[in-house]
Amino acid sequence: MSLATIAWILAVLALLLGVYYLIPNVYHPLAEPDPMAMHIKHAIAFFAVAVVLFFGGRFMRNSQSMT
């Protein structure tokens, strides 16, 4: 499995975690002080990580195809 594929899998996981933190009335383990509330900052952080991983995987795929 290439590094690009791993980066894309992690990007999907980060995207799912971002959606998870937008769901209210569900326990969010990393959230304080109210773990049952919707946490927009956590969701934005996970969405940003997903974007970075997606583009990182895209650039890794380009560099692997050149060699």
PDBQT receptor file of N, H, CA, C and O in Angstrom, charges set to zero:
ATOM      1  N   MET A   1       0.858  -1.178   0.000  1.00  0.00    +0.000 N 
ATOM      2  CA  MET A   1       0.000   0.000   0.000  1.00  0.00    +0.000 C 
ATOM      3  C   MET A   1       0.903   1.240   0.000  1.00  0.00    +0.000 C 
ATOM      4  O   MET A   1       1.828   1.343   0.807  1.00  0.00    +0.000 OA
ATOM      5  N   SER A   2       0.631   2.158  -0.893  1.00  0.00    +0.000 N 
ATOM      6  H   SER A   2      -0.120   2.074  -1.548  1.00  0.00    +0.000 HD
ATOM      7  CA  SER A   2       1.476   3.344  -1.023  1.00  0.00    +0.000 C 
ATOM      8  C   SER A   2       1.155   4.375   0.061  1.00  0.00    +0.000 C 
ATOM      9  O   SER A   2       0.105   4.324   0.701  1.00  0.00    +0.000 OA
ATOM     10  N   LEU A   3       2.072   5.294   0.244  1.00  0.00    +0.000 N 
ATOM     11  H   LEU A   3       2.925   5.335  -0.276  1.00  0.00    +0.000 HD
ATOM     12  CA  LEU A   3       1.867   6.363   1.224  1.00  0.00    +0.000 C 
ATOM     13  C   LEU A   3       0.701   7.264   0.831  1.00  0.00    +0.000 C 
ATOM     14  O   LEU A   3       0.004   7.795   1.696  1.00  0.00    +0.000 OA
ATOM     15  N   ALA A   4       0.492   7.432  -0.452  1.00  0.00    +0.000 N 
ATOM     16  H   ALA A   4       1.058   7.000  -1.154  1.00  0.00    +0.000 HD
ATOM     17  CA  ALA A   4      -0.629   8.262  -0.914  1.00  0.00    +0.000 C 
ATOM     18  C   ALA A   4      -1.955   7.629  -0.509  1.00  0.00    +0.000 C 
ATOM     19  O   ALA A   4      -2.871   8.328  -0.075  1.00  0.00    +0.000 OA
ATOM     20  N   THR A   5      -2.060   6.322  -0.648  1.00  0.00    +0.000 N 
ATOM     21  H   THR A   5      -1.316   5.754  -1.000  1.00  0.00    +0.000 HD
ATOM     22  CA  THR A   5      -3.288   5.628  -0.262  1.00  0.00    +0.000 C 
ATOM     23  C   THR A   5      -3.531   5.732   1.235  1.00  0.00    +0.000 C 
ATOM     24  O   THR A   5      -4.662   5.945   1.673  1.00  0.00    +0.000 OA
ATOM     25  N   ILE A   6      -2.487   5.586   2.008  1.00  0.00    +0.000 N 
ATOM     26  H   ILE A   6      -1.568   5.414   1.653  1.00  0.00    +0.000 HD
ATOM     27  CA  ILE A   6      -2.608   5.716   3.469  1.00  0.00    +0.000 C 
ATOM     28  C   ILE A   6      -3.043   7.127   3.841  1.00  0.00    +0.000 C 
ATOM     29  O   ILE A   6      -3.878   7.304   4.727  1.00  0.00    +0.000 OA
ATOM     30  N   ALA A   7      -2.484   8.131   3.172  1.00  0.00    +0.000 N 
ATOM     31  H   ALA A   7      -1.805   7.987   2.452  1.00  0.00    +0.000 HD
ATOM     32  CA  ALA A   7      -2.869   9.522   3.442  1.00  0.00    +0.000 C 
ATOM     33  C   ALA A   7      -4.336   9.745   3.113  1.00  0.00    +0.000 C 
ATOM     34  O   ALA A   7      -5.032  10.448   3.846  1.00  0.00    +0.000 OA
ATOM     35  N   TRP A   8      -4.819   9.157   2.020  1.00  0.00    +0.000 N 
ATOM     36  H   TRP A   8      -4.254   8.585   1.425  1.00  0.00    +0.000 HD
ATOM     37  CA  TRP A   8      -6.234   9.327   1.649  1.00  0.00    +0.000 C 
ATOM     38  C   TRP A   8      -7.156   8.610   2.623  1.00  0.00    +0.000 C 
ATOM     39  O   TRP A   8      -8.237   9.109   2.935  1.00  0.00    +0.000 OA
ATOM     40  N   ILE A   9      -6.742   7.450   3.102  1.00  0.00    +0.000 N 
ATOM     41  H   ILE A   9      -5.864   7.045   2.848  1.00  0.00    +0.000 HD
ATOM     42  CA  ILE A   9      -7.549   6.740   4.103  1.00  0.00    +0.000 C 
ATOM     43  C   ILE A   9      -7.632   7.560   5.383  1.00  0.00    +0.000 C 
ATOM     44  O   ILE A   9      -8.701   7.677   5.982  1.00  0.00    +0.000 OA
ATOM     45  N   LEU A  10      -6.504   8.129   5.801  1.00  0.00    +0.000 N 
ATOM     46  H   LEU A  10      -5.636   8.035   5.314  1.00  0.00    +0.000 HD
ATOM     47  CA  LEU A  10      -6.506   8.983   6.993  1.00  0.00    +0.000 C 
ATOM     48  C   LEU A  10      -7.327  10.251   6.767  1.00  0.00    +0.000 C 
ATOM     49  O   LEU A  10      -7.948  10.758   7.702  1.00  0.00    +0.000 OA
ATOM     50  N   ALA A  11      -7.337  10.765   5.546  1.00  0.00    +0.000 N 
ATOM     51  H   ALA A  11      -6.833  10.353   4.787  1.00  0.00    +0.000 HD
ATOM     52  CA  ALA A  11      -8.148  11.943   5.233  1.00  0.00    +0.000 C 
ATOM     53  C   ALA A  11      -9.634  11.626   5.380  1.00  0.00    +0.000 C 
ATOM     54  O   ALA A  11     -10.394  12.436   5.911  1.00  0.00    +0.000 OA
ATOM     55  N   VAL A  12     -10.044  10.461   4.917  1.00  0.00    +0.000 N 
ATOM     56  H   VAL A  12      -9.426   9.803   4.486  1.00  0.00    +0.000 HD
ATOM     57  CA  VAL A  12     -11.444  10.061   5.069  1.00  0.00    +0.000 C 
ATOM     58  C   VAL A  12     -11.789   9.890   6.540  1.00  0.00    +0.000 C 
ATOM     59  O   VAL A  12     -12.871  10.285   6.973  1.00  0.00    +0.000 OA
ATOM     60  N   LEU A  13     -10.877   9.305   7.312  1.00  0.00    +0.000 N 
ATOM     61  H   LEU A  13      -9.997   8.985   6.961  1.00  0.00    +0.000 HD
ATOM     62  CA  LEU A  13     -11.099   9.146   8.750  1.00  0.00    +0.000 C 
ATOM     63  C   LEU A  13     -11.229  10.505   9.439  1.00  0.00    +0.000 C 
ATOM     64  O   LEU A  13     -12.107  10.685  10.283  1.00  0.00    +0.000 OA
ATOM     65  N   ALA A  14     -10.371  11.458   9.094  1.00  0.00    +0.000 N 
ATOM     66  H   ALA A  14      -9.658  11.312   8.408  1.00  0.00    +0.000 HD
ATOM     67  CA  ALA A  14     -10.458  12.802   9.669  1.00  0.00    +0.000 C 
ATOM     68  C   ALA A  14     -11.758  13.491   9.258  1.00  0.00    +0.000 C 
ATOM     69  O   ALA A  14     -12.356  14.215  10.055  1.00  0.00    +0.000 OA
ATOM     70  N   LEU A  15     -12.191  13.271   8.032  1.00  0.00    +0.000 N 
ATOM     71  H   LEU A  15     -11.706  12.683   7.385  1.00  0.00    +0.000 HD
ATOM     72  CA  LEU A  15     -13.458  13.841   7.578  1.00  0.00    +0.000 C 
ATOM     73  C   LEU A  15     -14.631  13.271   8.382  1.00  0.00    +0.000 C 
ATOM     74  O   LEU A  15     -15.534  14.008   8.777  1.00  0.00    +0.000 OA
ATOM     75  N   LEU A  16     -14.613  11.971   8.619  1.00  0.00    +0.000 N 
ATOM     76  H   LEU A  16     -13.879  11.372   8.298  1.00  0.00    +0.000 HD
ATOM     77  CA  LEU A  16     -15.670  11.346   9.415  1.00  0.00    +0.000 C 
ATOM     78  C   LEU A  16     -15.653  11.849  10.864  1.00  0.00    +0.000 C 
ATOM     79  O   LEU A  16     -16.710  12.050  11.463  1.00  0.00    +0.000 OA
ATOM     80  N   LEU A  17     -14.462  12.052  11.421  1.00  0.00    +0.000 N 
ATOM     81  H   LEU A  17     -13.604  11.889  10.933  1.00  0.00    +0.000 HD
ATOM     82  CA  LEU A  17     -14.372  12.603  12.774  1.00  0.00    +0.000 C 
ATOM     83  C   LEU A  17     -14.895  14.036  12.826  1.00  0.00    +0.000 C 
ATOM     84  O   LEU A  17     -15.515  14.431  13.813  1.00  0.00    +0.000 OA
ATOM     85  N   GLY A  18     -14.653  14.815  11.778  1.00  0.00    +0.000 N 
ATOM     86  H   GLY A  18     -14.149  14.495  10.976  1.00  0.00    +0.000 HD
ATOM     87  CA  GLY A  18     -15.197  16.165  11.718  1.00  0.00    +0.000 C 
ATOM     88  C   GLY A  18     -16.713  16.160  11.724  1.00  0.00    +0.000 C 
ATOM     89  O   GLY A  18     -17.338  16.965  12.414  1.00  0.00    +0.000 OA
ATOM     90  N   VAL A  19     -17.304  15.259  10.962  1.00  0.00    +0.000 N 
ATOM     91  H   VAL A  19     -16.796  14.605  10.402  1.00  0.00    +0.000 HD
ATOM     92  CA  VAL A  19     -18.758  15.137  10.952  1.00  0.00    +0.000 C 
ATOM     93  C   VAL A  19     -19.258  14.662  12.311  1.00  0.00    +0.000 C 
ATOM     94  O   VAL A  19     -20.290  15.131  12.791  1.00  0.00    +0.000 OA
ATOM     95  N   TYR A  20     -18.535  13.734  12.935  1.00  0.00    +0.000 N 
ATOM     96  H   TYR A  20     -17.697  13.353  12.545  1.00  0.00    +0.000 HD
ATOM     97  CA  TYR A  20     -18.911  13.217  14.257  1.00  0.00    +0.000 C 
ATOM     98  C   TYR A  20     -18.991  14.331  15.299  1.00  0.00    +0.000 C 
ATOM     99  O   TYR A  20     -19.903  14.351  16.125  1.00  0.00    +0.000 OA
ATOM    100  N   TYR A  21     -18.026  15.264  15.257  1.00  0.00    +0.000 N 
ATOM    101  H   TYR A  21     -17.285  15.248  14.586  1.00  0.00    +0.000 HD
ATOM    102  CA  TYR A  21     -18.021  16.347  16.238  1.00  0.00    +0.000 C 
ATOM    103  C   TYR A  21     -19.099  17.400  15.961  1.00  0.00    +0.000 C 
ATOM    104  O   TYR A  21     -19.323  18.276  16.796  1.00  0.00    +0.000 OA
ATOM    105  N   LEU A  22     -19.763  17.333  14.816  1.00  0.00    +0.000 N 
ATOM    106  H   LEU A  22     -19.581  16.621  14.138  1.00  0.00    +0.000 HD
ATOM    107  CA  LEU A  22     -20.876  18.243  14.540  1.00  0.00    +0.000 C 
ATOM    108  C   LEU A  22     -22.218  17.687  15.018  1.00  0.00    +0.000 C 
ATOM    109  O   LEU A  22     -23.218  18.405  15.013  1.00  0.00    +0.000 OA
ATOM    110  N   ILE A  23     -22.250  16.426  15.428  1.00  0.00    +0.000 N 
ATOM    111  H   ILE A  23     -21.438  15.843  15.432  1.00  0.00    +0.000 HD
ATOM    112  CA  ILE A  23     -23.497  15.807  15.874  1.00  0.00    +0.000 C 
ATOM    113  C   ILE A  23     -23.732  16.155  17.346  1.00  0.00    +0.000 C 
ATOM    114  O   ILE A  23     -22.901  15.820  18.190  1.00  0.00    +0.000 OA
ATOM    115  N   PRO A  24     -24.841  16.816  17.672  1.00  0.00    +0.000 N 
ATOM    116  CA  PRO A  24     -25.114  17.148  19.076  1.00  0.00    +0.000 C 
ATOM    117  C   PRO A  24     -25.671  15.937  19.831  1.00  0.00    +0.000 C 
ATOM    118  O   PRO A  24     -26.161  14.983  19.226  1.00  0.00    +0.000 OA
ATOM    119  N   ASN A  25     -25.586  15.995  21.156  1.00  0.00    +0.000 N 
ATOM    120  H   ASN A  25     -25.187  16.770  21.648  1.00  0.00    +0.000 HD
ATOM    121  CA  ASN A  25     -26.111  14.971  22.069  1.00  0.00    +0.000 C 
ATOM    122  C   ASN A  25     -25.466  13.610  21.893  1.00  0.00    +0.000 C 
ATOM    123  O   ASN A  25     -26.096  12.586  22.156  1.00  0.00    +0.000 OA
ATOM    124  N   VAL A  26     -24.222  13.588  21.452  1.00  0.00    +0.000 N 
ATOM    125  H   VAL A  26     -23.710  14.420  21.238  1.00  0.00    +0.000 HD
ATOM    126  CA  VAL A  26     -23.417  12.376  21.378  1.00  0.00    +0.000 C 
ATOM    127  C   VAL A  26     -22.139  12.659  22.160  1.00  0.00    +0.000 C 
ATOM    128  O   VAL A  26     -21.600  13.764  22.091  1.00  0.00    +0.000 OA
ATOM    129  N   TYR A  27     -21.652  11.664  22.904  1.00  0.00    +0.000 N 
ATOM    130  H   TYR A  27     -22.090  10.767  22.960  1.00  0.00    +0.000 HD
ATOM    131  CA  TYR A  27     -20.445  11.872  23.709  1.00  0.00    +0.000 C 
ATOM    132  C   TYR A  27     -19.236  12.069  22.796  1.00  0.00    +0.000 C 
ATOM    133  O   TYR A  27     -18.964  11.244  21.924  1.00  0.00    +0.000 OA
ATOM    134  N   HIS A  28     -18.511  13.177  23.007  1.00  0.00    +0.000 N 
ATOM    135  H   HIS A  28     -18.732  13.847  23.715  1.00  0.00    +0.000 HD
ATOM    136  CA  HIS A  28     -17.295  13.482  22.261  1.00  0.00    +0.000 C 
ATOM    137  C   HIS A  28     -16.122  13.423  23.240  1.00  0.00    +0.000 C 
ATOM    138  O   HIS A  28     -16.011  14.291  24.106  1.00  0.00    +0.000 OA
ATOM    139  N   PRO A  29     -15.247  12.427  23.126  1.00  0.00    +0.000 N 
ATOM    140  CA  PRO A  29     -14.220  12.201  24.137  1.00  0.00    +0.000 C 
ATOM    141  C   PRO A  29     -13.175  13.313  24.269  1.00  0.00    +0.000 C 
ATOM    142  O   PRO A  29     -12.618  13.478  25.354  1.00  0.00    +0.000 OA
ATOM    143  N   LEU A  30     -12.887  14.070  23.231  1.00  0.00    +0.000 N 
ATOM    144  H   LEU A  30     -13.339  13.935  22.349  1.00  0.00    +0.000 HD
ATOM    145  CA  LEU A  30     -11.859  15.108  23.314  1.00  0.00    +0.000 C 
ATOM    146  C   LEU A  30     -12.402  16.483  23.686  1.00  0.00    +0.000 C 
ATOM    147  O   LEU A  30     -11.645  17.453  23.733  1.00  0.00    +0.000 OA
ATOM    148  N   ALA A  31     -13.683  16.577  23.947  1.00  0.00    +0.000 N 
ATOM    149  H   ALA A  31     -14.298  15.789  23.909  1.00  0.00    +0.000 HD
ATOM    150  CA  ALA A  31     -14.326  17.876  24.147  1.00  0.00    +0.000 C 
ATOM    151  C   ALA A  31     -14.516  18.185  25.629  1.00  0.00    +0.000 C 
ATOM    152  O   ALA A  31     -14.929  17.329  26.412  1.00  0.00    +0.000 OA
ATOM    153  N   GLU A  32     -14.211  19.406  25.990  1.00  0.00    +0.000 N 
ATOM    154  H   GLU A  32     -13.876  20.101  25.354  1.00  0.00    +0.000 HD
ATOM    155  CA  GLU A  32     -14.428  19.909  27.342  1.00  0.00    +0.000 C 
ATOM    156  C   GLU A  32     -15.086  21.275  27.232  1.00  0.00    +0.000 C 
ATOM    157  O   GLU A  32     -14.824  21.934  26.225  1.00  0.00    +0.000 OA
ATOM    158  N   PRO A  33     -15.869  21.756  28.100  1.00  0.00    +0.000 N 
ATOM    159  CA  PRO A  33     -16.391  21.186  29.332  1.00  0.00    +0.000 C 
ATOM    160  C   PRO A  33     -17.670  20.385  29.128  1.00  0.00    +0.000 C 
ATOM    161  O   PRO A  33     -18.071  19.638  30.020  1.00  0.00    +0.000 OA
ATOM    162  N   ASP A  34     -18.326  20.524  27.967  1.00  0.00    +0.000 N 
ATOM    163  H   ASP A  34     -18.000  21.131  27.242  1.00  0.00    +0.000 HD
ATOM    164  CA  ASP A  34     -19.577  19.802  27.735  1.00  0.00    +0.000 C 
ATOM    165  C   ASP A  34     -19.385  18.804  26.595  1.00  0.00    +0.000 C 
ATOM    166  O   ASP A  34     -19.508  19.176  25.428  1.00  0.00    +0.000 OA
ATOM    167  N   PRO A  35     -19.087  17.546  26.912  1.00  0.00    +0.000 N 
ATOM    168  CA  PRO A  35     -18.825  16.572  25.849  1.00  0.00    +0.000 C 
ATOM    169  C   PRO A  35     -20.056  16.164  25.052  1.00  0.00    +0.000 C 
ATOM    170  O   PRO A  35     -19.925  15.465  24.047  1.00  0.00    +0.000 OA
ATOM    171  N   MET A  36     -21.249  16.582  25.470  1.00  0.00    +0.000 N 
ATOM    172  H   MET A  36     -21.356  17.150  26.286  1.00  0.00    +0.000 HD
ATOM    173  CA  MET A  36     -22.469  16.219  24.741  1.00  0.00    +0.000 C 
ATOM    174  C   MET A  36     -22.895  17.297  23.742  1.00  0.00    +0.000 C 
ATOM    175  O   MET A  36     -23.855  17.096  22.998  1.00  0.00    +0.000 OA
ATOM    176  N   ALA A  37     -22.212  18.411  23.713  1.00  0.00    +0.000 N 
ATOM    177  H   ALA A  37     -21.432  18.574  24.318  1.00  0.00    +0.000 HD
ATOM    178  CA  ALA A  37     -22.585  19.513  22.819  1.00  0.00    +0.000 C 
ATOM    179  C   ALA A  37     -21.903  19.351  21.454  1.00  0.00    +0.000 C 
ATOM    180  O   ALA A  37     -21.016  18.514  21.281  1.00  0.00    +0.000 OA
ATOM    181  N   MET A  38     -22.336  20.164  20.500  1.00  0.00    +0.000 N 
ATOM    182  H   MET A  38     -23.056  20.844  20.640  1.00  0.00    +0.000 HD
ATOM    183  CA  MET A  38     -21.715  20.196  19.185  1.00  0.00    +0.000 C 
ATOM    184  C   MET A  38     -20.452  21.057  19.290  1.00  0.00    +0.000 C 
ATOM    185  O   MET A  38     -20.496  22.138  19.878  1.00  0.00    +0.000 OA
ATOM    186  N   HIS A  39     -19.332  20.597  18.730  1.00  0.00    +0.000 N 
ATOM    187  H   HIS A  39     -19.297  19.719  18.252  1.00  0.00    +0.000 HD
ATOM    188  CA  HIS A  39     -18.055  21.291  18.864  1.00  0.00    +0.000 C 
ATOM    189  C   HIS A  39     -17.549  21.676  17.477  1.00  0.00    +0.000 C 
ATOM    190  O   HIS A  39     -16.946  20.872  16.766  1.00  0.00    +0.000 OA
ATOM    191  N   ILE A  40     -17.809  22.914  17.123  1.00  0.00    +0.000 N 
ATOM    192  H   ILE A  40     -18.299  23.567  17.701  1.00  0.00    +0.000 HD
ATOM    193  CA  ILE A  40     -17.475  23.388  15.783  1.00  0.00    +0.000 C 
ATOM    194  C   ILE A  40     -15.968  23.530  15.600  1.00  0.00    +0.000 C 
ATOM    195  O   ILE A  40     -15.452  23.238  14.521  1.00  0.00    +0.000 OA
ATOM    196  N   LYS A  41     -15.255  23.972  16.629  1.00  0.00    +0.000 N 
ATOM    197  H   LYS A  41     -15.674  24.209  17.506  1.00  0.00    +0.000 HD
ATOM    198  CA  LYS A  41     -13.797  24.131  16.501  1.00  0.00    +0.000 C 
ATOM    199  C   LYS A  41     -13.109  22.789  16.273  1.00  0.00    +0.000 C 
ATOM    200  O   LYS A  41     -12.184  22.690  15.467  1.00  0.00    +0.000 OA
ATOM    201  N   HIS A  42     -13.559  21.761  16.981  1.00  0.00    +0.000 N 
ATOM    202  H   HIS A  42     -14.311  21.841  17.636  1.00  0.00    +0.000 HD
ATOM    203  CA  HIS A  42     -12.990  20.429  16.771  1.00  0.00    +0.000 C 
ATOM    204  C   HIS A  42     -13.282  19.943  15.350  1.00  0.00    +0.000 C 
ATOM    205  O   HIS A  42     -12.414  19.368  14.693  1.00  0.00    +0.000 OA
ATOM    206  N   ALA A  43     -14.495  20.177  14.888  1.00  0.00    +0.000 N 
ATOM    207  H   ALA A  43     -15.200  20.644  15.421  1.00  0.00    +0.000 HD
ATOM    208  CA  ALA A  43     -14.877  19.752  13.543  1.00  0.00    +0.000 C 
ATOM    209  C   ALA A  43     -14.041  20.474  12.492  1.00  0.00    +0.000 C 
ATOM    210  O   ALA A  43     -13.573  19.849  11.540  1.00  0.00    +0.000 OA
ATOM    211  N   ILE A  44     -13.848  21.774  12.650  1.00  0.00    +0.000 N 
ATOM    212  H   ILE A  44     -14.228  22.282  13.423  1.00  0.00    +0.000 HD
ATOM    213  CA  ILE A  44     -13.037  22.539  11.702  1.00  0.00    +0.000 C 
ATOM    214  C   ILE A  44     -11.601  22.029  11.701  1.00  0.00    +0.000 C 
ATOM    215  O   ILE A  44     -10.978  21.928  10.645  1.00  0.00    +0.000 OA
ATOM    216  N   ALA A  45     -11.077  21.708  12.877  1.00  0.00    +0.000 N 
ATOM    217  H   ALA A  45     -11.583  21.790  13.735  1.00  0.00    +0.000 HD
ATOM    218  CA  ALA A  45      -9.708  21.181  12.962  1.00  0.00    +0.000 C 
ATOM    219  C   ALA A  45      -9.592  19.847  12.219  1.00  0.00    +0.000 C 
ATOM    220  O   ALA A  45      -8.627  19.635  11.484  1.00  0.00    +0.000 OA
ATOM    221  N   PHE A  46     -10.560  18.950  12.401  1.00  0.00    +0.000 N 
ATOM    222  H   PHE A  46     -11.344  19.123  12.997  1.00  0.00    +0.000 HD
ATOM    223  CA  PHE A  46     -10.511  17.666  11.700  1.00  0.00    +0.000 C 
ATOM    224  C   PHE A  46     -10.701  17.850  10.196  1.00  0.00    +0.000 C 
ATOM    225  O   PHE A  46     -10.079  17.132   9.412  1.00  0.00    +0.000 OA
ATOM    226  N   PHE A  47     -11.546  18.794   9.773  1.00  0.00    +0.000 N 
ATOM    227  H   PHE A  47     -12.051  19.377  10.409  1.00  0.00    +0.000 HD
ATOM    228  CA  PHE A  47     -11.716  19.067   8.349  1.00  0.00    +0.000 C 
ATOM    229  C   PHE A  47     -10.409  19.612   7.752  1.00  0.00    +0.000 C 
ATOM    230  O   PHE A  47     -10.045  19.261   6.630  1.00  0.00    +0.000 OA
ATOM    231  N   ALA A  48      -9.712  20.463   8.500  1.00  0.00    +0.000 N 
ATOM    232  H   ALA A  48     -10.008  20.748   9.412  1.00  0.00    +0.000 HD
ATOM    233  CA  ALA A  48      -8.436  21.001   8.020  1.00  0.00    +0.000 C 
ATOM    234  C   ALA A  48      -7.392  19.890   7.891  1.00  0.00    +0.000 C 
ATOM    235  O   ALA A  48      -6.629  19.863   6.925  1.00  0.00    +0.000 OA
ATOM    236  N   VAL A  49      -7.358  18.987   8.849  1.00  0.00    +0.000 N 
ATOM    237  H   VAL A  49      -7.977  19.009   9.634  1.00  0.00    +0.000 HD
ATOM    238  CA  VAL A  49      -6.433  17.852   8.773  1.00  0.00    +0.000 C 
ATOM    239  C   VAL A  49      -6.770  16.989   7.558  1.00  0.00    +0.000 C 
ATOM    240  O   VAL A  49      -5.870  16.506   6.872  1.00  0.00    +0.000 OA
ATOM    241  N   ALA A  50      -8.057  16.796   7.291  1.00  0.00    +0.000 N 
ATOM    242  H   ALA A  50      -8.788  17.189   7.848  1.00  0.00    +0.000 HD
ATOM    243  CA  ALA A  50      -8.471  16.005   6.130  1.00  0.00    +0.000 C 
ATOM    244  C   ALA A  50      -8.005  16.649   4.829  1.00  0.00    +0.000 C 
ATOM    245  O   ALA A  50      -7.546  15.951   3.924  1.00  0.00    +0.000 OA
ATOM    246  N   VAL A  51      -8.117  17.960   4.726  1.00  0.00    +0.000 N 
ATOM    247  H   VAL A  51      -8.489  18.527   5.461  1.00  0.00    +0.000 HD
ATOM    248  CA  VAL A  51      -7.679  18.662   3.512  1.00  0.00    +0.000 C 
ATOM    249  C   VAL A  51      -6.170  18.530   3.332  1.00  0.00    +0.000 C 
ATOM    250  O   VAL A  51      -5.696  18.271   2.225  1.00  0.00    +0.000 OA
ATOM    251  N   VAL A  52      -5.419  18.707   4.408  1.00  0.00    +0.000 N 
ATOM    252  H   VAL A  52      -5.803  18.917   5.307  1.00  0.00    +0.000 HD
ATOM    253  CA  VAL A  52      -3.959  18.588   4.330  1.00  0.00    +0.000 C 
ATOM    254  C   VAL A  52      -3.556  17.173   3.918  1.00  0.00    +0.000 C 
ATOM    255  O   VAL A  52      -2.670  16.999   3.080  1.00  0.00    +0.000 OA
ATOM    256  N   LEU A  53      -4.200  16.164   4.502  1.00  0.00    +0.000 N 
ATOM    257  H   LEU A  53      -4.919  16.305   5.183  1.00  0.00    +0.000 HD
ATOM    258  CA  LEU A  53      -3.881  14.779   4.146  1.00  0.00    +0.000 C 
ATOM    259  C   LEU A  53      -4.268  14.469   2.700  1.00  0.00    +0.000 C 
ATOM    260  O   LEU A  53      -3.538  13.767   2.001  1.00  0.00    +0.000 OA
ATOM    261  N   PHE A  54      -5.400  14.982   2.255  1.00  0.00    +0.000 N 
ATOM    262  H   PHE A  54      -5.993  15.552   2.823  1.00  0.00    +0.000 HD
ATOM    263  CA  PHE A  54      -5.812  14.737   0.875  1.00  0.00    +0.000 C 
ATOM    264  C   PHE A  54      -4.798  15.314  -0.117  1.00  0.00    +0.000 C 
ATOM    265  O   PHE A  54      -4.362  14.623  -1.038  1.00  0.00    +0.000 OA
ATOM    266  N   PHE A  55      -4.425  16.579   0.076  1.00  0.00    +0.000 N 
ATOM    267  H   PHE A  55      -4.778  17.141   0.824  1.00  0.00    +0.000 HD
ATOM    268  CA  PHE A  55      -3.463  17.188  -0.841  1.00  0.00    +0.000 C 
ATOM    269  C   PHE A  55      -2.075  16.583  -0.681  1.00  0.00    +0.000 C 
ATOM    270  O   PHE A  55      -1.339  16.448  -1.658  1.00  0.00    +0.000 OA
ATOM    271  N   GLY A  56      -1.714  16.215   0.553  1.00  0.00    +0.000 N 
ATOM    272  H   GLY A  56      -2.313  16.324   1.346  1.00  0.00    +0.000 HD
ATOM    273  CA  GLY A  56      -0.437  15.536   0.755  1.00  0.00    +0.000 C 
ATOM    274  C   GLY A  56      -0.392  14.206   0.018  1.00  0.00    +0.000 C 
ATOM    275  O   GLY A  56       0.618  13.867  -0.599  1.00  0.00    +0.000 OA
ATOM    276  N   GLY A  57      -1.483  13.454   0.082  1.00  0.00    +0.000 N 
ATOM    277  H   GLY A  57      -2.303  13.729   0.583  1.00  0.00    +0.000 HD
ATOM    278  CA  GLY A  57      -1.548  12.195  -0.660  1.00  0.00    +0.000 C 
ATOM    279  C   GLY A  57      -1.489  12.412  -2.156  1.00  0.00    +0.000 C 
ATOM    280  O   GLY A  57      -0.889  11.622  -2.885  1.00  0.00    +0.000 OA
ATOM    281  N   ARG A  58      -2.110  13.481  -2.609  1.00  0.00    +0.000 N 
ATOM    282  H   ARG A  58      -2.598  14.123  -2.017  1.00  0.00    +0.000 HD
ATOM    283  CA  ARG A  58      -2.082  13.800  -4.042  1.00  0.00    +0.000 C 
ATOM    284  C   ARG A  58      -0.660  14.109  -4.499  1.00  0.00    +0.000 C 
ATOM    285  O   ARG A  58      -0.240  13.647  -5.560  1.00  0.00    +0.000 OA
ATOM    286  N   PHE A  59       0.083  14.882  -3.715  1.00  0.00    +0.000 N 
ATOM    287  H   PHE A  59      -0.259  15.257  -2.853  1.00  0.00    +0.000 HD
ATOM    288  CA  PHE A  59       1.456  15.200  -4.084  1.00  0.00    +0.000 C 
ATOM    289  C   PHE A  59       2.362  13.995  -3.933  1.00  0.00    +0.000 C 
ATOM    290  O   PHE A  59       3.295  13.836  -4.719  1.00  0.00    +0.000 OA
ATOM    291  N   MET A  60       2.119  13.140  -2.950  1.00  0.00    +0.000 N 
ATOM    292  H   MET A  60       1.360  13.270  -2.311  1.00  0.00    +0.000 HD
ATOM    293  CA  MET A  60       2.918  11.923  -2.803  1.00  0.00    +0.000 C 
ATOM    294  C   MET A  60       2.706  10.993  -3.991  1.00  0.00    +0.000 C 
ATOM    295  O   MET A  60       3.647  10.349  -4.456  1.00  0.00    +0.000 OA
ATOM    296  N   ARG A  61       1.485  10.924  -4.476  1.00  0.00    +0.000 N 
ATOM    297  H   ARG A  61       0.721  11.447  -4.099  1.00  0.00    +0.000 HD
ATOM    298  CA  ARG A  61       1.195  10.072  -5.637  1.00  0.00    +0.000 C 
ATOM    299  C   ARG A  61       1.928  10.588  -6.866  1.00  0.00    +0.000 C 
ATOM    300  O   ARG A  61       2.456   9.795  -7.645  1.00  0.00    +0.000 OA
ATOM    301  N   ASN A  62       1.969  11.909  -7.054  1.00  0.00    +0.000 N 
ATOM    302  H   ASN A  62       1.540  12.554  -6.421  1.00  0.00    +0.000 HD
ATOM    303  CA  ASN A  62       2.698  12.483  -8.190  1.00  0.00    +0.000 C 
ATOM    304  C   ASN A  62       4.174  12.177  -8.094  1.00  0.00    +0.000 C 
ATOM    305  O   ASN A  62       4.791  11.831  -9.102  1.00  0.00    +0.000 OA
ATOM    306  N   SER A  63       4.764  12.292  -6.910  1.00  0.00    +0.000 N 
ATOM    307  H   SER A  63       4.263  12.573  -6.092  1.00  0.00    +0.000 HD
ATOM    308  CA  SER A  63       6.197  12.067  -6.772  1.00  0.00    +0.000 C 
ATOM    309  C   SER A  63       6.539  10.590  -6.938  1.00  0.00    +0.000 C 
ATOM    310  O   SER A  63       7.638  10.273  -7.391  1.00  0.00    +0.000 OA
ATOM    311  N   GLN A  64       5.638   9.682  -6.589  1.00  0.00    +0.000 N 
ATOM    312  H   GLN A  64       4.745   9.941  -6.221  1.00  0.00    +0.000 HD
ATOM    313  CA  GLN A  64       5.910   8.256  -6.764  1.00  0.00    +0.000 C 
ATOM    314  C   GLN A  64       5.791   7.846  -8.230  1.00  0.00    +0.000 C 
ATOM    315  O   GLN A  64       6.490   6.932  -8.668  1.00  0.00    +0.000 OA
ATOM    316  N   SER A  65       4.932   8.494  -8.985  1.00  0.00    +0.000 N 
ATOM    317  H   SER A  65       4.364   9.236  -8.629  1.00  0.00    +0.000 HD
ATOM    318  CA  SER A  65       4.764   8.126 -10.386  1.00  0.00    +0.000 C 
ATOM    319  C   SER A  65       5.928   8.624 -11.245  1.00  0.00    +0.000 C 
ATOM    320  O   SER A  65       6.136   8.117 -12.347  1.00  0.00    +0.000 OA
ATOM    321  N   MET A  66       6.677   9.590 -10.768  1.00  0.00    +0.000 N 
ATOM    322  H   MET A  66       6.508  10.001  -9.872  1.00  0.00    +0.000 HD
ATOM    323  CA  MET A  66       7.799  10.138 -11.522  1.00  0.00    +0.000 C 
ATOM    324  C   MET A  66       9.035   9.250 -11.419  1.00  0.00    +0.000 C 
ATOM    325  O   MET A  66       9.917   9.320 -12.275  1.00  0.00    +0.000 OA
ATOM    326  N   THR A  67       9.110   8.421 -10.391  1.00  0.00    +0.000 N 
ATOM    327  H   THR A  67       8.393   8.363  -9.696  1.00  0.00    +0.000 HD
ATOM    328  CA  THR A  67      10.318   7.602 -10.213  1.00  0.00    +0.000 C 
ATOM    329  C   THR A  67      10.178   6.262 -10.863  1.00  0.00    +0.000 C 
ATOM    330  O   THR A  67      11.102   5.450 -10.808  1.00  0.00    +0.000 OA
TER     331      THR A  67
